[in-house]
Amino acid sequence: MPGSVTIGHLEATATLDHSDAHRLAELLDELGHLMAVAGPNRLTDAQLGALRAGQEPGREELARFCRGVAARLHDQLHEKPHGGM
């Protein structure tokens, strides 16, 4: 589907249209930022625990994960279609 992004591995995939994929990338990038930033806008340990369903916060790893996925989505969104210029 033109203008879409497919996320998945083998049979389990999800397809997002371009605007949803862009929105998801921005959300993940901002979430990663709010985990890593110091100051009053930083997510608290309680908020991070809620996001991780009560598991150990793992703030740095989760921030890297969110920002890494966001970067891959941004890269995929800006790739030219096969055969394009």
C-alpha positions as CSV (number, residue, x, y, z in Angstrom):
1,M,0.0,0.0,0.0
2,P,1.6,3.3,-1.1
3,G,2.3,5.7,1.7
4,S,2.1,3.1,4.4
5,V,4.6,1.5,6.9
6,T,4.5,-2.2,7.7
7,I,5.8,-3.2,11.2
8,G,6.4,-6.8,11.9
9,H,8.4,-9.9,11.6
10,L,7.3,-12.8,9.5
11,E,3.6,-13.4,9.8
12,A,2.7,-11.0,12.5
13,T,2.6,-7.5,11.0
14,A,0.7,-4.3,11.4
15,T,0.3,-1.7,8.6
16,L,-0.1,2.0,9.4
17,D,-0.8,4.7,6.9
18,H,1.8,7.4,6.5
19,S,0.2,9.9,8.8
20,D,-0.3,7.4,11.6
21,A,3.2,6.1,11.3
22,H,4.5,9.7,11.5
23,R,2.4,10.4,14.5
24,L,3.6,7.2,16.2
25,A,7.2,8.1,15.5
26,E,6.7,11.5,17.0
27,L,5.0,10.1,20.1
28,L,7.7,7.5,20.7
29,D,10.5,10.1,20.2
30,E,8.8,12.4,22.7
31,L,8.2,9.6,25.2
32,G,11.9,8.7,25.0
33,H,12.8,12.3,25.5
34,L,10.5,12.6,28.6
35,M,12.1,9.5,30.1
36,A,15.7,10.8,29.5
37,V,15.4,14.5,30.2
38,A,16.2,16.0,33.6
39,G,13.9,18.5,35.3
40,P,10.2,19.0,35.9
41,N,9.0,17.5,32.6
42,R,10.7,14.1,33.2
43,L,8.4,11.1,33.7
44,T,8.4,10.0,37.3
45,D,9.4,6.5,38.4
46,A,5.7,5.9,39.2
47,Q,4.6,7.0,35.7
48,L,7.3,4.9,34.1
49,G,6.3,1.9,36.3
50,A,2.7,2.3,35.1
51,L,3.9,2.2,31.5
52,R,5.9,-0.9,32.2
53,A,3.0,-2.7,34.0
54,G,4.8,-2.6,37.4
55,Q,8.1,-3.9,36.1
56,E,11.4,-2.3,37.1
57,P,11.6,1.1,35.4
58,G,14.6,0.5,33.2
59,R,14.4,4.2,32.2
60,E,17.6,4.4,30.1
61,E,16.9,1.2,28.2
62,L,13.2,2.1,27.5
63,A,14.2,5.6,26.4
64,R,16.7,4.2,23.9
65,F,14.2,1.7,22.7
66,C,11.5,4.3,22.1
67,R,13.9,6.7,20.3
68,G,15.4,3.8,18.3
69,V,12.0,2.7,17.1
70,A,11.0,6.3,16.3
71,A,14.2,6.7,14.3
72,R,13.6,3.5,12.3
73,L,10.0,4.7,11.6
74,H,11.3,8.1,10.5
75,D,13.8,6.4,8.2
76,Q,11.2,4.1,6.7
77,L,8.8,7.1,6.2
78,H,11.5,9.0,4.3
79,E,12.7,6.1,2.1
80,K,11.9,6.4,-1.6
81,P,9.7,3.7,-3.1
82,H,11.5,1.0,-5.1
83,G,12.3,2.4,-8.5
84,G,11.8,6.0,-7.4
85,M,14.2,8.8,-7.6
